[in-house]
Amino acid sequence: MLQPGREAVFSMKPVSISLLTICGLEELEHHSARSVTHVLSILDPEWPDPQAFAGYDPHHRTILRFHDAIEPVPGVILPQLGHVEAILGFGRALGHDAEARDEGHLLVHCHAGISRSTAAMAMILAQVYPDEDEEGIFRRLQEIRPQAWPNSIMVGFADELLGRRGRMVEAMRRLYARQLAARPHLADTMRGIGRGREVEMAREARTAA
């Protein structure tokens, strides 16, 4: 459990970032001419740094390395509290930098642009807009990246750090349910990569509805 009051450290004022992008590695080159000002890269620990960023304009970039998993497996580095604290720290720095500019373009990427990156964007949105309800945050996330399936461990840590009292996790469950309703084959896919617990979260959300 987190220490009481810790969540207050991570709140921030809305920032002037007019464009929000989530993508995977194969899409990075497509965004090189889109005036990206801030990048959050989430990579597997052993993965080389993407060469695509050599073609970008000067930008601020933070790199985090851990695997996209939710169950302990030998050799796999699960998302940790410290990783989520670093993402929220990136969000705070983004806010401070944005105060000095009229607009900006934030790009968050992982390997496929589906799980780690969407979890990171969800928590940054929740941090930037503390008064917006969680359903609105995850609806906005889905607009940015329609195939979003956020990593549940990351969202759980962020929920606590931001003082959302479980509401981010519940909104995430409803997003999972919407994704399974639209793409039923995802259930087998997610189970096959060790994410069956998230499929059950989706089914619980559908039952509750």
N, C-alpha and C positions, 0 to 999 in steps of 0.2 A: 504493500500500500504506500501511497505517496504521503508526504508530510502535509498536515493541514495548512492551507494558505499558499501552497506552492504554485497553484495555478495562476495566481495574480501576476506572477513574474512574466507571463507569456502573453498578456493582453497587449493590444496596440491600437492606434488610431487607423482609420481607413487611409489607404495610400493611393497615389496617382499612377497606377499601373493599368493602362488602358487595354492591353492585350494579354490574354492568358492562353498558353499553349501546353498541351500534354502530348508527348509522342514517344515512339520507340527508337531504337538505334538506327533502323533502316530509313527512318524519316528525317533524321537530323539534317542531311544535306539540303532537303527541300525548304528548310527554314533559315538557311544561311543569309538570305537577302531580305529578311523580314525585320531588320533593325532590332534584334534581340538585345536587351540590356542586362538581363539577369538570368542565370542558368543554375538550376539545381540538378546535378547528375547523381543518379543512384545506380550503382553498378555492382555486379558480382565481385567478390574480393579478388579473384584472379584475372579479371577481365582487363585488357589494355585500355588506355585512354582513347576515346574515339578521335580519329583524325579529322572528322568533319568540322570540329571547332576551329581548325586552322583557317577555314574560309569565312568565319564570322567576323563581324565588326567587333571592336573592343567591347568587352562586357565583364560583368562580375560573375564569378562562377564558384560554386561550392560542390565538392565531390564527397559522397558517402558510399561506403562499400559494405554490403551485407546481402544475403541471399533472399529471394522471394519465397519464403516458406512460413508455415505456421506450426509445424510439428518438429520436435527435436529429432535430428538424424545425424549420425556421425559425419563429421566434416562439413556440416552446414552451419553457417552463422545466421541465427535467427535475428530478426529486428529486435533491438534492445531499447530500453528507456533512453539511454544516452543518444541513440540515433534520432529518436523523436525530439529530444531536447535540442539537438543540433539543427533539425529542420525548423523548429520554432525559433531558434536563434537566428537562422537564415531569414525567417520572416520578419523578425525585429529589425535586422540590419537592412532588409529591403525597405521597410517603412522609413527608417532614418534617411536612407539614400533618396527615396522617392520625394521627400520633402523639398529637395533642391532641384527637381525636374518637373516639367509640365506633363510628361507622359513617359511610359516605359512599356517594355514587353518582357514578361516573365515566361520562360520555358522550363518545364519540369519534365525530365525523361528518366526512364529506366530501360530495360531491355525491350519490352514489348509495348510499353505505354498503357498498361492495363491495371496493374496491381500496386506496386510500390509507388509509382509516380502519381497515381490517382489518390492514394491514401495521403501522400504528401500534400497534394493540392487541396484536398478536403480540409486538412488541418490548418493550412495557411488561410483558406477562406474563412474558416471558423475563427481564426485568430484576428483577421482583419475586420471581420464583421461580427463582433461579439453579440450584437442585438438581433442578428438574423437567426431564425429558428433552424433546427438541424435538418428538417425536411427540405427547406429551401436551399440549404447549403448543398445537400446531395443531389437535388434536382439540378442546381446550377452546375455541379460537377459533371452530371450526365450530359448536359448540354455541351460542355467543353469537350468531353470525351465519351461518346455514346456507349462504347464497349467497356466502360469503367467497371472494375471488380476490385475494390480497394482491399489491401492486405489488412485482415482483421486485427492482428496483433498491433500494428502501427496505429490503427484507429482507436483501439482500446487504450493505449498509452496516452494518445492525444486527448481523448475524452476526459481522462483524469487530470492531466496537466492543465487543461483549459477550463476545468470546473464545470463540464457539461453534464455531469451526474448521470451518465449512461445514455443520454439522449442521442449522442452521435452514433453509438453502437446500434441503437434501435433504428435510426434512420438508415444506417448502412445495411441492416437486415432487410429493410423494405426495398432498398436498391437491389440487393441480391435477388429478392423475390421478383422484382420487375424484369431483371435480366433473364431469369429462368423462364418466366412466362413468355418472353419474346424469343428466347433461344433455348428450348428444352434440352438440346444436346449438351449444353454447358455442364449439366449435372454430372454426366459421365466423365467429361473432360476434367472438371475440377477434382472429382474423386480420384482420377487417375494420376494426378500430380500431388496427391496428399492433402487436398483442400476439402475433403468431405465434410469436415466440421462446419465449414462455411455454407455448404449446400444445405445442411440441416438447419442452420440459422435462417436461411431463406424460407425453408418449409415451415418453420415456426412462425415466421412473420406472416406468411400466407394464411396459416391456421388462425392466428390472432385476429387477422383482418376479417 
